Amino acid sequence: MNQGRQERRLTTILSLDVVGYSQLMSKDESGTVATLQHLRRSEINPRVDTYNGQVIKLVGDGSIIEFSSVVDAVSFAVDVQHALARSQSKSQNRTGSSFASASMWATSSSMTKRYTAMA
């Protein structure tokens, strides 16, 4: 009486969002978009691969990223925070904007925890 077995897998969904994005856009729209695109290419996307993640969706300043491990998701979040802080401390004097603060939500199984790291 096996009426179709459902395949189940444990996954972790991480939501990455830039704090103050609307304010940054109101000050310098083209510069903000260019900076975010550069940071995605140079800092975020390589780390998604390093921690075995997969970008599910990009929306403006937000990203939805799937990881097969909670440890990988949290390690990614911490690594990205540190990388963005290093990157922005070098360029903040030139651009006047900061992407070093991000709010991250990680959901695994039926539990939700918020990870907010302020670099």
N, C-alpha and C positions, 0 to 999 in steps of 0.2 A: 504494500500500500504506500509506496513512495510516490507522492504526488508532485514530483519535481523538487529537487533539492536546490535551495537557494545558495549561491556562492556568497560567502561573507569574508570580509577582510578588514583588519584594523587599519585605520588611516588617521592621519593628523592633518587638519586643515589650518593653515596659518594665514591670517589677514594682515597685510602690511599697509600702513597708511601714513602719509606725511603729515605731521602736526603743523598747523598753520598754513596749509597749502593755499587756501583762498586768499589769505592776506598776502602771501608771496606773489600770487598771480595778479592781485590788484596793483602791486608795486611795479612788477616787471614780468608781464606775461611771456614774452618770447624768451627772455633769459631764464625764467623758471622752468619752462618746458624743455629748453635745451639742457639745463643742468640736470633735470630729472632723467632725461633720456641718456645723458652721459653716465650718470650714476647707475642706472639700470644696466648699461652695457659693461661698465668697468668694475663695479662693486657688487651689485646684487645678483645678476644672472650667473656669473662664474661661481658664486657661492651656492646658488640653487643647485647647480650640477655637483659641486663638491659634497653637498649634504644629501644627495640623492633625492632632490625635490623635483617637482614638475609644476610649472606655472599653469594654472587653470584659467585665469582671467586677469586682464589688465583693464582698469577703469580709472582714467584720469591719474590721480596720485596713488591709487590703490592697486594692490596685487592680491590675488588669492592663490596660494601655493600649497600643494599637497605633498606630504612627506609620509613615508611608511613607518616612521619611528618618531615618537615624541622626543626622544633624545636628539635626533637629527634636527627636528624643528626648533628646539630650544637652542641647540648649538649654533644653528644658522642665524637665529635672531640675535644672539649675543655677538657673533662674529660680524654680522652686518652693522650692528650698532657701533662697534669699535672701528670698523672700516670707514663708515660714514663720518664718524667724529674726526678720524685722522684726515680724511679727504677734505672735510669742510674747514678744519682748522688751518689747512694750507691755503684754501681759496676764499675763505669768508671775507678777508680784507678786500679782495678784488670784486666779489660779487655782492657782498652785503646780505646774502641770504644763507640760511642754514637748513640743511636737510638731516641734521644729526639726530633729531628727535623723531621717533616713530612709535606709534602705538600698535602693538601686535596682539592678536587674539589667536589662541591655539585651541582647537577642539579635537578631542580624541575620545572615541567611543561615545558615551553619553555624558561625559563630564566636560565642562567648559571652564577654562582658567584664563585669566588675562595676564599677559606678560607685558609690562611696560618698562622699557629700559630707557633711561635718559642718559645719553652719553655726554 
